[in-house]
Amino acid sequence: MSTISTTGPASEAATAPAAEPAGGRRSVGHALAWIVMILIMIITILPFYWVLRTALSSNAGLTSGPTSILPVDANLRGFERVFGMQSTEEAIADGGSGASMNFWIYLRNSFVVATLVTAGQVFFSSMAAYSFARLRWRGRDVVFGVFLAALMVPSIFTLLPNFVLIRQLHLIDSLLGMALPTMFMTPFAVFFLRQFFMNIPYELEEAALLDGASKIRVFFQLVLPMAKAPITTLAILTYITAWNDYFWPLLVSYSDSSRVLTVAVAVFKSQAPSSGTDWAGLMAATLVAALPMLLLFMASAKRIVNSIGFTGIK
């Protein structure tokens, strides 16, 4: 009588030790990733919170007593000094200099300069980028390479020539003189849009040309509508850069009629009383100047990331 062997694939599978699950290692990796991300968020957000905490504190509370993570003697008097809602006596009694910011004038100036720079740069850069991407002319690639090499030139090298030019045009201490040097085009803007234009199928433009459309009509009625996303992204980045610019406006603006918010904050700090800096008012002014661009960037961050990834810029 033959016996049936019990040693086979089934029995070997039954007696084999269970494989170690990969979920444990994956969960540990996820936990470490979350910890690192939270630490980066805390490091990033902490300066903004400290600005808000100082703006909501009183100068007397900031200079006396132990340091606290919460506002000391919480109040809005720093913002009142920024908006000119305090009298000179009240400002001095609260540790201020007695001076106030002409906030609405500075806000208007920042808005006008940033709008002029953004509108001009997007319009002219888009035409230059289309010329480099689609039009065929002798020396195009050489000219583009030389133009792109301007990205390696520090902007501080162009300040003195621009200042001399603006002075000769009699545009010193004017909003137009402040916007003019960056109002036409920049190498980054041209390169950014050229990358997108090169990805547009040329067959679409050929079909429009065969239908009788001119190059100008193809550009304005076909290419620009298709480039709405990268153009919007470029406009947002340009607007933020123009709004936050400090050194050039400091060189060419000397009065309230042309002074922008970033320069006004520095002037506000220079008016500190002999007893010390008006830290509450200074941080309130800093927060007010930065808040519009922070909100704009938060609202458009996803669009910016998607557009930069689509254009192939690494």
C-alpha positions as CSV (number, residue, x, y, z in Angstrom):
1,M,0.0,0.0,0.0
2,S,1.6,3.2,-1.1
3,T,1.8,6.3,1.1
4,I,1.0,9.8,0.0
5,S,3.8,12.2,0.5
6,T,2.9,15.4,2.4
7,T,5.9,17.3,1.3
8,G,5.0,19.5,-1.7
9,P,4.4,23.1,-2.8
10,A,1.3,23.4,-0.7
11,S,2.9,22.3,2.5
12,E,6.0,24.3,1.8
13,A,3.9,27.4,1.4
14,A,2.0,26.7,4.6
15,T,5.2,26.3,6.6
16,A,7.1,29.2,5.0
17,P,7.5,32.3,7.3
18,A,5.3,35.2,6.5
19,A,7.0,38.0,4.6
20,E,7.6,41.2,6.5
21,P,5.0,43.8,5.5
22,A,6.2,46.9,3.7
23,G,3.5,49.0,5.2
24,G,5.5,49.5,8.4
25,R,8.5,51.1,6.7
26,R,6.2,53.2,4.5
27,S,4.3,54.5,7.5
28,V,7.6,55.4,9.2
29,G,8.7,57.3,6.1
30,H,5.4,59.2,5.9
31,A,5.7,60.1,9.6
32,L,9.3,61.5,9.1
33,A,8.2,63.4,6.0
34,W,5.3,65.0,7.9
35,I,7.7,65.9,10.7
36,V,10.2,67.6,8.4
37,M,7.4,69.4,6.6
38,I,5.9,70.7,9.8
39,L,9.3,71.9,10.9
40,I,9.8,73.7,7.6
41,M,6.4,75.3,7.9
42,I,7.1,76.5,11.5
43,I,10.5,78.0,10.4
44,T,8.8,79.7,7.5
45,I,5.8,81.1,9.3
46,L,7.5,82.1,12.5
47,P,9.0,85.4,11.2
48,F,5.6,86.5,9.9
49,Y,4.0,85.6,13.2
50,W,6.7,87.6,15.0
51,V,6.0,90.6,12.9
52,L,2.3,90.4,13.7
53,R,3.0,89.8,17.4
54,T,5.3,92.9,17.5
55,A,2.8,95.0,15.6
56,L,0.0,94.2,18.1
57,S,2.2,95.0,21.1
58,S,3.0,98.3,22.7
59,N,6.5,99.7,22.7
60,A,6.6,100.0,26.4
61,G,5.6,96.3,26.8
62,L,8.3,95.2,24.3
63,T,11.1,96.9,26.1
64,S,10.1,95.8,29.6
65,G,9.4,92.4,31.1
66,P,10.3,89.0,29.8
67,T,9.9,88.0,26.1
68,S,6.5,86.4,25.3
69,I,5.3,84.6,22.2
70,L,2.0,86.5,22.6
71,P,1.5,90.2,22.0
72,V,2.5,92.3,25.0
73,D,-0.3,94.8,26.1
74,A,-2.2,93.9,22.8
75,N,-3.5,97.0,21.0
76,L,-3.8,98.5,17.5
77,R,-2.0,101.7,18.1
78,G,0.9,100.7,15.8
79,F,-1.6,100.4,12.9
80,E,-3.2,103.7,14.0
81,R,0.2,105.5,13.6
82,V,0.7,103.9,10.2
83,F,-2.7,105.0,8.9
84,G,-2.3,108.5,10.5
85,M,-5.1,108.0,13.0
86,Q,-3.1,109.1,16.0
87,S,-2.3,112.7,17.0
88,T,1.4,113.7,17.5
89,E,1.0,113.7,21.3
90,E,-0.6,110.3,21.3
91,A,2.1,108.8,19.1
92,I,4.9,110.2,21.2
93,A,3.3,109.0,24.4
94,D,3.1,105.5,23.0
95,G,6.8,105.5,22.0
96,G,6.3,106.6,18.4
97,S,8.1,109.4,16.6
98,G,5.1,111.6,16.2
99,A,5.2,111.1,12.4
100,S,2.8,109.1,10.3
101,M,2.8,107.4,6.9
102,N,0.8,108.9,4.0
103,F,-0.4,105.3,3.5
104,W,-2.9,105.8,0.8
105,I,-0.5,107.9,-1.3
106,Y,2.2,105.3,-1.0
107,L,-0.3,102.5,-1.8
108,R,-1.4,104.4,-4.9
109,N,2.2,104.9,-6.0
110,S,3.1,101.2,-5.5
111,F,0.0,100.1,-7.4
112,V,0.7,102.5,-10.3
113,V,4.4,101.5,-10.6
114,A,3.7,97.8,-10.3
115,T,0.9,98.0,-12.9
116,L,3.0,99.9,-15.4
117,V,5.9,97.5,-15.1
118,T,3.7,94.4,-15.3
119,A,1.6,95.6,-18.3
120,G,4.6,96.8,-20.3
121,Q,6.8,93.8,-19.5
122,V,4.2,91.2,-20.3
123,F,3.2,92.9,-23.6
124,F,6.6,93.5,-25.0
125,S,8.2,90.3,-23.7
126,S,5.5,88.2,-25.2
127,M,6.1,89.7,-28.7
128,A,9.9,89.2,-28.3
129,A,9.4,85.7,-27.1
130,Y,7.2,84.9,-30.1
131,S,9.8,86.3,-32.4
132,F,12.5,84.1,-31.0
133,A,10.2,81.0,-31.0
134,R,8.5,81.2,-34.3
135,L,9.9,83.9,-36.7
136,R,12.9,82.9,-38.8
137,W,15.5,85.6,-39.3
138,R,19.2,85.6,-39.7
139,G,21.2,85.5,-36.4
140,R,18.1,84.7,-34.3
141,D,19.7,82.0,-32.1
142,V,22.9,84.1,-31.6
143,V,20.8,87.2,-30.6
144,F,18.8,85.0,-28.2
145,G,21.9,83.6,-26.7
146,V,23.4,87.1,-26.1
147,F,20.1,88.3,-24.8
148,L,19.8,85.3,-22.4
149,A,23.4,85.9,-21.2
150,A,22.0,89.1,-19.6
151,L,20.5,86.8,-16.9
152,M,24.1,86.4,-15.6
153,V,24.6,90.2,-15.2
154,P,23.7,91.3,-11.6
155,S,21.0,94.0,-11.6
156,I,23.1,96.3,-9.4
157,F,25.5,96.8,-12.4
158,T,22.7,98.5,-14.4
159,L,21.6,100.9,-11.7
160,L,24.0,103.7,-12.5
161,P,23.4,103.7,-16.3
162,N,19.7,103.6,-15.7
163,F,19.9,106.5,-13.2
164,V,21.9,108.6,-15.7
165,L,19.3,107.8,-18.4
166,I,16.3,108.7,-16.2
167,R,18.0,111.9,-15.1
168,Q,18.7,113.0,-18.7
169,L,15.0,112.3,-19.5
170,H,14.1,114.5,-16.5
171,L,12.0,111.7,-14.9
172,I,13.7,111.7,-11.5
173,D,11.2,111.7,-8.7
174,S,8.4,110.5,-10.9
175,L,6.4,107.3,-11.2
176,L,7.2,106.9,-14.9
177,G,10.9,107.2,-14.2
178,M,10.6,104.6,-11.5
179,A,8.8,102.1,-13.8
180,L,10.7,102.8,-17.1
181,P,13.9,100.7,-16.7
182,T,11.9,97.4,-16.3
183,M,8.8,98.4,-18.2
184,F,9.7,96.8,-21.5
185,M,11.2,93.4,-21.2
186,T,13.5,91.2,-19.1
187,P,15.6,88.2,-20.2
188,F,13.7,85.9,-17.8
189,A,10.3,87.0,-19.1
190,V,11.3,86.4,-22.7
191,F,12.8,83.0,-21.9
192,F,9.8,82.0,-19.8
193,L,7.2,82.8,-22.6
194,R,9.5,81.4,-25.4
195,Q,9.5,78.0,-23.8
196,F,5.7,77.9,-23.9
197,F,5.4,79.3,-27.5
198,M,7.8,76.5,-28.7
199,N,5.4,73.9,-27.3
200,I,2.4,75.2,-29.3
201,P,1.8,72.9,-32.4
202,Y,2.9,74.8,-35.5
203,E,0.2,73.2,-37.5
204,L,-2.4,75.4,-35.8
205,E,-0.6,78.6,-36.9
206,E,-0.1,77.1,-40.5
207,A,-3.9,76.5,-40.7
208,A,-4.6,80.1,-39.7
209,L,-2.1,81.4,-42.2
210,L,-3.7,79.3,-45.0
211,D,-7.0,80.8,-44.1
212,G,-5.6,84.3,-44.8
213,A,-4.7,85.4,-41.3
214,S,-1.6,87.6,-41.0
215,K,1.3,86.9,-38.5
216,I,0.0,89.7,-36.3
217,R,-3.5,88.3,-36.2
218,V,-2.2,84.8,-35.5
219,F,-0.2,86.2,-32.6
220,F,-3.0,88.2,-31.0
221,Q,-6.0,86.0,-31.8
222,L,-4.5,82.5,-31.6
223,V,-1.2,82.4,-29.7
224,L,-1.9,84.8,-26.9
225,P,-5.3,83.2,-25.9
226,M,-3.6,79.8,-25.8
227,A,-0.8,81.3,-23.6
228,K,-3.2,82.7,-21.1
229,A,-1.9,80.5,-18.2
230,P,1.9,81.3,-18.5
231,I,1.1,85.0,-19.3
232,T,-1.0,85.2,-16.1
233,T,1.8,83.5,-14.1
234,L,4.4,85.9,-15.5
235,A,2.2,88.9,-14.7
236,I,1.8,87.7,-11.1
237,L,5.6,87.2,-10.7
238,T,6.4,90.5,-12.3
239,Y,3.8,92.3,-10.2
240,I,5.2,90.9,-6.9
241,T,8.8,91.7,-7.9
242,A,7.9,95.3,-8.9
243,W,5.9,95.8,-5.7
244,N,8.7,94.5,-3.5
245,D,11.5,96.5,-5.3
246,Y,13.3,98.8,-2.9
247,F,16.8,99.9,-4.1
248,W,15.8,101.5,-7.4
249,P,12.8,103.4,-6.0
250,L,15.1,104.6,-3.2
251,L,17.4,106.1,-5.8
252,V,14.9,108.0,-7.9
253,S,12.1,109.0,-5.4
254,Y,12.6,111.9,-3.1
255,S,9.1,113.0,-2.1
256,D,5.8,111.6,-1.1
257,S,4.4,112.2,-4.6
258,S,6.5,109.3,-6.0
259,R,7.5,107.3,-2.9
260,V,6.3,103.7,-2.8
261,L,5.4,101.6,0.3
262,T,8.8,99.7,0.5
263,V,10.7,103.0,0.7
264,A,8.1,104.6,3.0
265,V,8.7,101.8,5.5
266,A,12.4,102.7,5.6
267,V,11.6,106.4,6.0
268,F,9.2,105.6,8.8
269,K,12.0,103.7,10.6
270,S,14.4,106.7,10.1
271,Q,11.9,108.9,12.0
272,A,12.5,107.0,15.2
273,P,12.5,109.0,18.5
274,S,15.7,109.5,20.5
275,S,14.4,106.9,23.0
276,G,14.5,104.1,20.5
277,T,12.9,102.6,17.4
278,D,9.1,102.5,17.2
279,W,9.1,98.7,16.8
280,A,5.3,98.3,17.0
281,G,4.7,101.0,14.3
282,L,7.6,99.7,12.1
283,M,6.3,96.1,12.2
284,A,2.7,97.3,11.5
285,A,4.0,99.3,8.5
286,T,6.0,96.2,7.3
287,L,2.9,94.0,7.6
288,V,0.7,96.5,5.8
289,A,3.2,96.8,2.9
290,A,3.7,93.0,2.6
291,L,0.2,91.8,3.1
292,P,-1.2,92.6,-0.5
293,M,1.5,90.5,-2.1
294,L,1.3,87.7,0.4
295,L,-2.4,87.4,-0.3
296,L,-1.8,87.5,-4.1
297,F,0.9,84.8,-3.9
298,M,-1.3,82.6,-1.7
299,A,-4.2,82.9,-4.1
300,S,-2.1,82.1,-7.2
301,A,0.6,79.7,-5.9
302,K,-0.9,76.7,-7.5
303,R,-1.2,78.4,-10.9
304,I,2.4,79.5,-10.7
305,V,3.7,76.0,-10.0
306,N,1.6,74.4,-12.7
307,S,2.7,77.0,-15.3
308,I,6.4,76.7,-14.5
309,G,6.1,72.9,-14.7
310,F,4.3,73.1,-18.0
311,T,6.8,75.4,-19.7
312,G,9.6,73.0,-18.8
313,I,11.6,75.4,-16.6
314,K,13.5,73.4,-14.0
